[in-house]
């Protein structure tokens, strides 16, 4: 799927930028990725509220293989679902779905990120004035 086709497809929504990444491509508006292209299919950003609409259309989430150290592979699911086939022929309805995917991407970008928990500090030995070791956390 070439970038010109994608730009034409999303033109009723807004002008989009297509950038290659990880063997596929990202679909961006104002520097924010709301869709991706992989293996000839377009996927849009989703949240818990929009997933049922994709399920009703028979769409599936974007997944990729995650290789583990033991050699076993598992599937990683991302928050992008395949664009329903009927939308390729319905530019006005595609614009509605794209608008919603972009709004989801905006909310995700604006949401505060969870901070990782700080690691516990190990007790370190210190020397007292008498030369004995004491421990403090």
C-alpha positions as a printed NumPy array, in Angstrom:
array([[  0.   ,   0.   ,   0.   ],
       [  1.68 ,   3.207,  -1.074],
       [  1.711,   6.546,   0.745],
       [ -0.19 ,   8.383,  -2.023],
       [ -3.09 ,   5.926,  -1.758],
       [ -3.23 ,   6.433,   2.032],
       [ -3.117,  10.226,   1.717],
       [ -5.95 ,  10.129,  -0.85 ],
       [ -7.967,   7.725,   1.29 ],
       [ -7.788,   9.981,   4.357],
       [ -8.172,  13.281,   2.443],
       [-11.868,  13.696,   3.466],
       [-10.693,  13.559,   7.102],
       [ -7.537,  15.705,   7.054],
       [ -4.18 ,  15.785,   5.309],
       [ -2.083,  12.949,   6.75 ],
       [  1.605,  12.158,   6.759],
       [  2.824,   8.61 ,   6.22 ],
       [  6.177,   7.608,   7.721],
       [  7.902,   4.259,   7.444],
       [  8.579,   2.419,  10.675],
       [  9.272,  -1.166,  11.794],
       [  8.502,  -2.803,   8.454],
       [  5.247,  -0.871,   8.123],
       [  4.206,   2.759,   8.27 ],
       [  2.581,   5.153,  10.702],
       [ -0.272,   7.483,   9.749],
       [  0.128,  10.898,  11.4  ],
       [ -1.696,  14.213,  11.77 ],
       [  0.183,  17.105,  13.356],
       [  2.963,  14.716,  14.405],
       [  0.583,  12.396,  16.283],
       [  0.208,   8.786,  15.121],
       [ -3.405,   7.595,  14.999],
       [ -3.071,   4.762,  12.491],
       [ -0.597,   2.292,  11.126],
       [ -0.13 ,   0.262,   8.003],
       [  1.254,  -3.231,   8.13 ],
       [  1.175,  -6.067,   5.64 ],
       [ -1.205,  -4.219,   3.3  ],
       [ -3.795,  -3.381,   5.974],
       [ -4.636,  -0.153,   7.801],
       [ -5.174,  -0.16 ,  11.569],
       [ -6.667,   2.69 ,  13.637],
       [ -6.036,   3.672,  17.264],
       [ -8.71 ,   2.363,  19.668],
       [ -9.802,   2.617,  23.287],
       [-12.211,   0.565,  25.382],
       [-15.199,   2.532,  24.072],
       [-14.398,   2.081,  20.366],
       [-13.363,  -1.596,  20.361],
       [-16.993,  -2.89 ,  20.258],
       [-17.55 ,  -1.001,  16.981],
       [-14.54 ,  -2.724,  15.432],
       [-15.714,  -6.102,  16.783],
       [-19.163,  -5.605,  15.198],
       [-17.408,  -5.054,  11.875],
       [-15.444,  -8.302,  12.256],
       [-12.125,  -6.498,  12.681],
       [ -9.193,  -7.818,  14.679],
       [ -6.469,  -6.084,  16.693],
       [ -2.959,  -5.529,  15.397],
       [ -0.618,  -8.12 ,  16.896],
       [  3.021,  -8.959,  16.432],
       [  5.303, -11.776,  17.54 ],
       [  7.356, -11.197,  20.651],
       [ 10.334, -13.517,  20.885],
       [ 11.271, -14.645,  24.376],
       [ 14.682, -15.801,  25.553],
       [ 13.739, -19.489,  25.573],
       [ 12.903, -19.289,  21.881],
       [  9.123, -19.367,  22.414],
       [  7.153, -16.652,  20.671],
       [  4.057, -14.983,  22.032],
       [  1.703, -12.478,  20.414],
       [  1.716,  -8.875,  21.619],
       [ -1.552,  -6.951,  21.124],
       [ -1.463,  -3.223,  20.453],
       [ -4.235,  -0.632,  20.733],
       [ -4.81 ,  -0.537,  16.964],
       [ -7.574,  -2.447,  15.161],
       [ -7.931,  -3.243,  11.474],
       [ -9.943,  -0.759,   9.428],
       [-13.228,  -2.387,   8.321],
       [-13.119,  -3.266,   4.621],
       [-16.305,  -1.348,   3.785],
       [-14.663,   1.949,   4.796],
       [-12.223,   1.812,   1.881],
       [-15.238,   2.584,  -0.348],
       [-16.974,   5.057,   1.972],
       [-14.769,   8.168,   2.415],
       [-17.283,  10.066,   4.561],
       [-17.675,   7.201,   7.041],
       [-13.9  ,   6.615,   6.989],
       [-13.449,  10.263,   8.016],
       [-15.72 ,   9.663,  11.047],
       [-13.674,   6.635,  12.144],
       [-10.385,   8.488,  11.528],
       [-11.604,  11.501,  13.527],
       [-12.41 ,   9.226,  16.467],
       [ -9.042,   7.421,  16.238],
       [ -7.231,  10.763,  16.187],
       [ -9.192,  11.981,  19.239],
       [ -8.194,   8.788,  21.076],
       [ -4.541,   9.351,  20.161],
       [ -4.785,  12.944,  21.428],
       [ -6.256,  11.82 ,  24.762],
       [ -3.579,   9.147,  25.178],
       [ -0.823,  11.671,  24.426],
       [ -2.23 ,  14.155,  26.957],
       [ -2.758,  11.583,  29.719],
       [ -0.137,  11.56 ,  32.47 ],
       [  2.128,   8.56 ,  32.271],
       [  2.431,   6.218,  35.212],
       [  5.786,   6.548,  36.887],
       [  7.679,   3.358,  37.602],
       [  7.999,   2.518,  41.274],
       [ 11.315,   3.553,  42.769],
       [ 13.591,   0.694,  43.693],
       [ 14.191,   0.208,  47.39 ],
       [ 17.518,   1.535,  48.498],
       [ 19.89 ,  -0.96 ,  50.023],
       [ 21.197,  -0.271,  53.497],
       [ 24.704,   1.08 ,  53.252],
       [ 27.32 ,   0.752,  55.955],
       [ 28.585,   3.937,  57.536],
       [ 31.274,   4.344,  60.098],
       [ 30.461,   5.915,  63.4  ],
       [ 32.898,   8.158,  65.134],
       [ 33.951,   5.14 ,  67.202],
       [ 34.94 ,   3.212,  64.07 ],
       [ 32.087,   0.686,  64.267],
       [ 29.886,   0.09 ,  61.244],
       [ 26.296,   1.121,  61.487],
       [ 23.629,   0.618,  58.857],
       [ 21.136,   3.134,  57.624],
       [ 18.523,   2.839,  54.911]])
